[in-house]
């Protein structure tokens, strides 16, 4: 869009995001795929990786794509699968480790299985940066490994044939997700294949790789990497592809969950598409999510989409049971000021505990860790943090408590011995006490409540305003939705909705104009806000402006961040 046509509101929102110069504004509001994505050969080891893959193709060596089982690894595997199909190379397979039986990582048992199938080259997706044992074992089996990953680097790297990770210099953007790294590999292979005049590449039109951006967008949003820089460009164009994707699985899934494909947003990925792809591995069937994204048969796609919906419904039911049980135990064992909650139960399925821990964390803040027992009898768990405790720092401070652990600031996973599980709550509480004070955490939370981008009244919230603000989409980490501080409102009614009545809806009325609007949020109660609203009371509401598709026809609504006293 033309920079001189930008409204003052959008311009102010851009300034708050550090986007000021005309060039930066243009790049932010109208990302150019060619100009604003980086040369894949800037990534360390890219030339070496492409050369090895072409050598495998020339020799008809068996190639295995070894991908993580989540909604980053699976789309990444589908990207490579689509590429090999496109060039007519059939001597490859995709291996997805089982979430419960194997867990995250590059496992020697899986490599042994692939070696028995005469695999000579493994390309990892979203895993491998710290897979020292796995890579060494593959080398012993005379299998070359090309790692494509985005996780944090250690001082030393595995002895892989090539390691593609955007965090390695000199690549200019370090925050790509795993699937995006696989996409950069495909980009590089298409460039080199055309340059070498390889016959299989001749029929492929220039720019064909853009049709893979639907998968990149899904993974980028699902993996919650910052939606800035190259990620913004890939997601911006990926959403455009997603809205017109010929992929049968996308069409079937949108039909199944009643999403209007032409209007898909990052919200639809985060709340509808990604949970169903993740449900496959959480419910022990990771391969069906891959089949959904790669099948060319619409009837098969419809069957898979329906099955994923069933798995997701079952997943929701089991998680709800875990959360109900965990909430009861939290109330019995912990007080409101406890910053760390640790609970375990051998009947809990580890694959579902990240979701359950997140629900408990949203209830009370701080850090929540839940563990259960997998099918092999090992104790594994997940942690979720509200940001006041960084999980990697906590894990480092309590490293002796775990067999394995790792993760990001807000989420992590671990395995623990049966002996240490009994003392894990005390161990983590002591470790957390040494990291930051409760007062610091409280100050952070208080500061977060007061943050807003613009002050408005209900009368000013309109479709033109939503369209204006939507120029800043896609929203996510690094580019959050604008928060409005809505003044002069009266809470005319309050109710809970949903099957378990665990979501809240407020009807707000403008004191000056009488305009009214629905405001809502999921998994919140009146008591969760800074000011407990009651019918008839005046309030200030912090909220984002949404297109409410739950009502037909669609209308404007507010997604509540907080309620303050007026």
DOGUSE-42958 format. One record per residue (C-alpha): x, y, z; residue number from 0. Coordinates in steps of 0.5 Angstrom, whole numbers. Layout:
{{X,Y,Z},NUM}
...
//
This chain:
{{0,0,0},0}
{{2,7,-1},1}
{{6,10,5},2}
{{2,17,4},3}
{{-5,13,5},4}
{{-3,11,12},5}
{{-8,13,17},6}
{{-5,17,23},7}
{{-7,11,28},8}
{{-3,6,24},9}
{{3,10,23},10}
{{3,11,31},11}
{{2,3,31},12}
{{8,2,27},13}
{{12,7,31},14}
{{11,3,37},15}
{{14,-3,33},16}
{{20,1,31},17}
{{18,2,24},18}
{{19,9,22},19}
{{23,10,15},20}
{{19,10,9},21}
{{23,4,7},22}
{{21,0,13},23}
{{14,2,13},24}
{{13,0,6},25}
{{17,-7,7},26}
{{12,-8,13},27}
{{6,-7,10},28}
{{7,-10,3},29}
{{12,-15,4},30}
{{16,-17,-3},31}
{{17,-24,-3},32}
{{24,-23,-8},33}
{{26,-17,-4},34}
{{25,-18,3},35}
{{27,-26,3},36}
{{34,-28,4},37}
{{39,-32,-1},38}
{{38,-39,2},39}
{{46,-40,0},40}
{{47,-35,5},41}
{{46,-41,10},42}
{{52,-44,13},43}
{{53,-51,9},44}
{{47,-50,4},45}
{{52,-51,-2},46}
{{55,-57,1},47}
{{48,-60,3},48}
{{45,-59,-4},49}
{{51,-62,-7},50}
{{50,-68,-3},51}
{{43,-69,-4},52}
{{44,-68,-12},53}
{{49,-74,-11},54}
{{44,-78,-8},55}
{{39,-77,-13},56}
{{44,-78,-19},57}
{{46,-85,-15},58}
{{39,-87,-14},59}
{{41,-87,-6},60}
{{35,-88,-1},61}
{{34,-82,3},62}
{{30,-81,9},63}
{{27,-75,12},64}
{{27,-75,19},65}
{{22,-70,22},66}
{{19,-68,29},67}
{{12,-70,30},68}
{{9,-63,32},69}
{{6,-58,27},70}
{{13,-55,25},71}
{{17,-62,23},72}
{{11,-65,20},73}
{{9,-59,15},74}
{{17,-59,14},75}
{{17,-66,12},76}
{{11,-65,7},77}
{{15,-59,4},78}
{{21,-64,2},79}
{{16,-69,0},80}
{{13,-65,-4},81}
{{19,-63,-7},82}
{{22,-70,-9},83}
{{15,-71,-12},84}
{{16,-65,-16},85}
{{22,-68,-19},86}
{{20,-75,-20},87}
{{25,-78,-14},88}
{{21,-84,-11},89}
{{27,-87,-7},90}
{{25,-83,-1},91}
{{21,-84,6},92}
{{19,-80,12},93}
{{20,-82,19},94}
{{16,-79,24},95}
{{18,-81,31},96}
{{13,-83,36},97}
{{11,-78,41},98}
{{10,-83,47},99}
{{15,-89,45},100}
{{21,-85,42},101}
{{20,-78,44},102}
{{23,-71,41},103}
{{30,-73,38},104}
{{34,-76,33},105}
{{34,-83,36},106}
{{39,-89,35},107}
{{34,-94,34},108}
{{30,-90,29},109}
{{37,-89,25},110}
{{38,-97,26},111}
{{31,-98,23},112}
{{33,-93,17},113}
{{39,-97,16},114}
{{36,-103,15},115}
{{32,-100,9},116}
{{39,-98,6},117}
{{38,-91,7},118}
{{44,-87,5},119}
{{42,-80,7},120}
{{38,-77,12},121}
{{35,-70,12},122}
{{33,-68,19},123}
{{27,-63,20},124}
{{26,-59,26},125}
{{31,-63,30},126}
{{39,-65,30},127}
{{43,-59,33},128}
{{45,-62,39},129}
{{44,-70,37},130}
{{51,-72,38},131}
{{50,-79,39},132}
{{45,-80,34},133}
{{49,-77,28},134}
{{55,-81,31},135}
{{51,-87,30},136}
{{49,-85,23},137}
{{56,-84,21},138}
{{58,-91,24},139}
{{52,-94,20},140}
{{55,-90,14},141}
{{49,-86,13},142}
{{50,-78,12},143}
{{46,-73,16},144}
{{44,-66,13},145}
{{41,-63,19},146}
{{36,-58,18},147}
{{34,-54,25},148}
{{33,-48,28},149}
{{34,-49,36},150}
{{39,-46,40},151}
{{47,-47,38},152}
{{52,-50,43},153}
{{59,-49,43},154}
{{60,-55,39},155}
{{56,-58,33},156}
{{55,-65,32},157}
{{59,-69,26},158}
{{54,-68,21},159}
{{55,-68,13},160}
{{52,-61,14},161}
{{48,-57,19},162}
{{43,-52,16},163}
{{41,-47,22},164}
{{39,-40,21},165}
{{43,-38,28},166}
{{49,-40,25},167}
{{53,-34,21},168}
{{53,-31,16},169}
{{45,-32,15},170}
{{42,-25,17},171}
{{35,-28,20},172}
{{36,-32,26},173}
{{29,-34,28},174}
{{26,-38,22},175}
{{22,-44,24},176}
{{24,-51,23},177}
{{19,-52,17},178}
{{22,-45,14},179}
{{29,-48,14},180}
{{27,-54,10},181}
{{24,-49,5},182}
{{30,-45,4},183}
{{33,-52,3},184}
{{28,-53,-3},185}
{{29,-46,-5},186}
{{37,-47,-6},187}
{{36,-54,-9},188}
{{31,-51,-14},189}
{{36,-45,-16},190}
{{42,-50,-17},191}
{{38,-55,-21},192}
{{36,-50,-26},193}
{{43,-47,-26},194}
{{46,-54,-27},195}
{{40,-56,-33},196}
{{38,-62,-29},197}
{{32,-65,-34},198}
{{28,-66,-28},199}
{{28,-59,-26},200}
{{26,-56,-33},201}
{{18,-57,-33},202}
{{18,-54,-26},203}
{{16,-46,-27},204}
{{20,-41,-24},205}
{{17,-39,-17},206}
{{14,-46,-16},207}
{{16,-46,-9},208}
{{11,-41,-7},209}
{{6,-46,-7},210}
{{10,-49,-1},211}
{{9,-43,3},212}
{{2,-45,6},213}
{{6,-50,10},214}
{{11,-45,12},215}
{{6,-40,14},216}
{{2,-46,18},217}
{{9,-48,22},218}
{{11,-41,23},219}
{{5,-39,27},220}
{{4,-46,30},221}
{{11,-46,33},222}
{{11,-38,35},223}
{{17,-36,33},224}
{{17,-28,32},225}
{{13,-26,26},226}
{{18,-20,24},227}
{{23,-20,19},228}
{{23,-26,14},229}
{{18,-30,18},230}
{{13,-24,17},231}
{{14,-24,9},232}
{{14,-32,9},233}
{{7,-32,13},234}
{{4,-26,9},235}
{{5,-29,3},236}
{{4,-36,6},237}
{{-3,-34,8},238}
{{-5,-31,1},239}
{{-3,-38,-1},240}
{{-7,-42,4},241}
{{-13,-38,2},242}
{{-13,-41,-5},243}
{{-9,-47,-4},244}
{{-11,-53,-8},245}
{{-8,-58,-3},246}
{{-14,-63,-2},247}
{{-12,-63,6},248}
{{-13,-56,7},249}
{{-19,-56,3},250}
{{-22,-62,7},251}
{{-20,-59,14},252}
{{-23,-52,13},253}
{{-29,-55,11},254}
{{-29,-60,17},255}
{{-28,-54,22},256}
{{-32,-49,18},257}
{{-27,-44,16},258}
{{-28,-40,10},259}
{{-22,-41,6},260}
{{-22,-35,3},261}
{{-21,-31,9},262}
{{-16,-35,13},263}
{{-12,-31,18},264}
{{-6,-33,23},265}
{{-12,-34,28},266}
{{-15,-40,24},267}
{{-8,-43,24},268}
{{-7,-42,31},269}
{{-14,-44,34},270}
{{-16,-49,29},271}
{{-11,-52,24},272}
{{-5,-53,28},273}
{{-9,-56,34},274}
{{-11,-61,29},275}
{{-5,-63,26},276}
{{-2,-63,33},277}
{{-7,-68,35},278}
{{-5,-73,31},279}
{{2,-74,35},280}
{{-1,-73,41},281}
{{-6,-79,40},282}
{{-1,-83,37},283}
{{-2,-83,30},284}
{{3,-77,27},285}
{{3,-80,20},286}
{{-4,-78,19},287}
{{-3,-71,19},288}
{{3,-72,14},289}
{{-2,-76,10},290}
{{-7,-70,10},291}
{{-2,-65,8},292}
{{1,-69,2},293}
{{-5,-73,-1},294}
{{-7,-71,-7},295}
{{-14,-75,-6},296}
{{-20,-71,-4},297}
{{-23,-77,-1},298}
{{-18,-79,3},299}
{{-17,-72,5},300}
{{-24,-72,7},301}
{{-23,-78,11},302}
{{-17,-76,15},303}
{{-20,-69,16},304}
{{-26,-73,20},305}
{{-21,-77,23},306}
{{-17,-72,26},307}
{{-23,-68,28},308}
{{-25,-74,32},309}
{{-18,-75,35},310}
{{-18,-67,37},311}
{{-25,-68,41},312}
{{-22,-74,44},313}
{{-16,-70,46},314}
{{-20,-65,49},315}
{{-24,-69,53},316}
{{-17,-73,56},317}
{{-14,-66,57},318}
{{-20,-63,61},319}
{{-20,-69,65},320}
{{-13,-68,67},321}
{{-14,-61,68},322}
{{-20,-62,73},323}
{{-16,-67,77},324}
{{-10,-62,77},325}
{{-14,-56,79},326}
{{-16,-60,85},327}
{{-9,-62,87},328}
{{-7,-55,86},329}
{{-12,-52,91},330}
{{-10,-57,96},331}
{{-3,-57,96},332}
{{-1,-49,94},333}
{{-3,-42,96},334}
{{-4,-36,91},335}
{{4,-34,92},336}
{{7,-40,90},337}
{{11,-39,84},338}
{{12,-46,82},339}
{{7,-52,81},340}
{{9,-59,80},341}
{{5,-65,80},342}
{{5,-72,77},343}
{{1,-78,76},344}
{{3,-84,73},345}
{{-4,-85,69},346}
{{-3,-78,65},347}
{{-1,-78,58},348}
{{6,-74,57},349}
{{4,-72,50},350}
{{-2,-68,53},351}
{{1,-65,59},352}
{{4,-59,55},353}
{{-4,-57,54},354}
{{-6,-58,61},355}
{{0,-55,64},356}
{{-2,-49,60},357}
{{-9,-49,63},358}
{{-6,-49,70},359}
{{-1,-43,68},360}
{{-7,-39,65},361}
{{-11,-40,72},362}
{{-5,-37,76},363}
{{1,-35,73},364}
{{8,-37,75},365}
{{11,-44,72},366}
{{7,-50,72},367}
{{10,-57,71},368}
{{6,-63,70},369}
{{9,-70,69},370}
{{6,-77,67},371}
{{9,-84,65},372}
{{10,-86,58},373}
{{8,-93,54},374}
{{15,-95,56},375}
{{14,-93,64},376}
{{19,-87,63},377}
{{17,-81,67},378}
{{16,-75,62},379}
{{13,-68,63},380}
{{12,-61,60},381}
{{13,-54,63},382}
{{9,-48,62},383}
{{11,-41,64},384}
{{8,-34,64},385}
{{15,-31,63},386}
{{17,-29,70},387}
{{21,-35,70},388}
{{25,-37,64},389}
{{25,-45,63},390}
{{32,-46,60},391}
{{35,-42,66},392}
{{30,-46,71},393}
{{33,-52,68},394}
{{40,-50,68},395}
{{39,-48,76},396}
{{36,-55,77},397}
{{40,-59,72},398}
{{41,-65,77},399}
{{34,-66,78},400}
{{33,-69,71},401}
{{35,-74,66},402}
{{34,-70,60},403}
{{31,-63,59},404}
{{30,-57,54},405}
{{26,-52,51},406}
{{24,-44,50},407}
{{23,-39,55},408}
{{15,-40,56},409}
{{15,-48,55},410}
{{20,-54,56},411}
{{20,-61,57},412}
{{24,-66,61},413}
{{24,-73,63},414}
{{26,-75,71},415}
{{27,-81,75},416}
{{22,-84,79},417}
{{27,-82,85},418}
{{27,-75,83},419}
{{20,-74,81},420}
{{18,-75,89},421}
{{23,-68,90},422}
{{22,-65,84},423}
{{17,-60,87},424}
{{22,-58,92},425}
{{28,-58,87},426}
{{25,-53,82},427}
{{22,-48,88},428}
{{29,-47,91},429}
{{32,-46,84},430}
{{26,-41,82},431}
{{28,-37,88},432}
{{35,-36,86},433}
{{33,-33,79},434}
{{28,-28,81},435}
{{24,-25,87},436}
{{17,-25,87},437}
{{17,-18,87},438}
{{20,-17,81},439}
{{15,-22,78},440}
{{9,-18,81},441}
{{12,-12,78},442}
{{12,-15,71},443}
{{5,-17,71},444}
{{3,-10,73},445}
{{7,-7,68},446}
{{4,-12,63},447}
{{-3,-10,65},448}
{{-3,-2,63},449}
{{0,-3,56},450}
{{-4,-1,51},451}
{{-3,2,44},452}
{{-9,7,43},453}
{{-15,10,47},454}
{{-22,10,44},455}
{{-29,9,46},456}
{{-34,4,44},457}
{{-37,9,39},458}
{{-30,9,35},459}
{{-30,2,34},460}
{{-32,0,27},461}
{{-31,-4,21},462}
{{-26,1,18},463}
{{-22,1,24},464}
{{-21,-6,24},465}
{{-19,-6,17},466}
{{-14,0,18},467}
{{-11,-4,24},468}
{{-11,-11,20},469}
{{-6,-8,15},470}
{{-1,-10,21},471}
{{-3,-17,20},472}
{{-1,-22,21},473}
{{0,-22,28},474}
{{4,-26,33},475}
{{10,-25,37},476}
{{14,-19,36},477}
{{8,-16,33},478}
{{2,-17,37},479}
{{-5,-15,36},480}
{{-6,-7,38},481}
{{-9,-7,45},482}
{{-14,-1,46},483}
{{-16,2,52},484}
{{-23,3,52},485}
{{-26,9,56},486}
{{-33,11,59},487}
{{-36,4,59},488}
{{-41,0,63},489}
{{-42,-7,64},490}
{{-49,-8,62},491}
{{-49,-16,63},492}
{{-44,-22,65},493}
{{-45,-29,63},494}
{{-40,-35,62},495}
{{-41,-39,56},496}
{{-38,-46,53},497}
{{-40,-53,55},498}
{{-36,-53,62},499}
{{-38,-45,62},500}
{{-31,-44,63},501}
{{-31,-38,58},502}
{{-33,-31,60},503}
{{-37,-26,56},504}
{{-39,-18,58},505}
{{-44,-14,54},506}
{{-41,-7,54},507}
{{-45,0,53},508}
{{-42,7,52},509}
{{-43,12,57},510}
{{-43,17,52},511}
{{-47,15,46},512}
{{-50,8,48},513}
{{-47,4,43},514}
{{-46,-3,45},515}
{{-41,-9,44},516}
{{-40,-16,46},517}
{{-33,-17,49},518}
{{-30,-24,51},519}
{{-24,-29,53},520}
{{-23,-36,53},521}
{{-22,-40,60},522}
{{-22,-33,64},523}
{{-27,-32,70},524}
{{-29,-25,73},525}
{{-24,-26,78},526}
{{-18,-27,73},527}
{{-19,-19,72},528}
{{-15,-13,75},529}
{{-22,-11,77},530}
{{-28,-16,78},531}
{{-33,-13,74},532}
{{-41,-13,76},533}
{{-47,-12,72},534}
{{-48,-4,72},535}
{{-41,-2,74},536}
{{-37,3,70},537}
{{-30,0,68},538}
{{-24,1,63},539}
{{-23,-5,58},540}
{{-16,-7,55},541}
{{-18,-11,49},542}
{{-16,-13,42},543}
{{-21,-11,36},544}
{{-24,-18,33},545}
{{-28,-20,27},546}
{{-33,-25,31},547}
{{-34,-31,26},548}
{{-38,-35,32},549}
{{-44,-31,30},550}
{{-47,-30,24},551}
{{-47,-26,20},552}
{{-40,-24,23},553}
{{-40,-18,27},554}
{{-35,-14,31},555}
{{-33,-16,38},556}
{{-27,-15,43},557}
{{-22,-20,46},558}
{{-21,-18,53},559}
{{-14,-17,56},560}
{{-16,-14,62},561}
{{-21,-10,66},562}
{{-19,-4,70},563}
{{-23,0,75},564}
{{-26,7,72},565}
//
